[in-house]
Amino acid sequence: MPARGWIEVNDLYCKGCELCIHDCPPQVLALDMERLTSKGYHPAHIAKDGCTGCAICAIVCPDAAITVYREITKAAPTTA
């Protein structure tokens, strides 16, 4: 089962530079053209399913606007 994740983008810091969008391996990020931040930018958001929680978006974000969460799945217990 592939890893699953999600992000939260802090609107106070995101300036819509699109670095996270271009570097996202599964290509699931986009600018939210329906919203504007208080500073007048379209913030990044997850536009489709497929986020793995790899955190590359958070690493490349120059303003530390992205927090990444990764779903933890427990392995089924094995019987000996």
C-alpha angles and dihedrals in degrees: 000000000000120000117264128209146155138204139222118210118206106224091204091066107028112099098177095250091151095220090126091050094053094045098045106116096208091041095228100135128091139158113272100238091183094065140050126201121231087265093054101256130129103238126221119255141164105276099182142009121280107078109150097188092242090149096219088127091057092047095053095042105110092202100046089237097143129080115189126208126192126200113238116213121193118226116241112260114259123225120217 
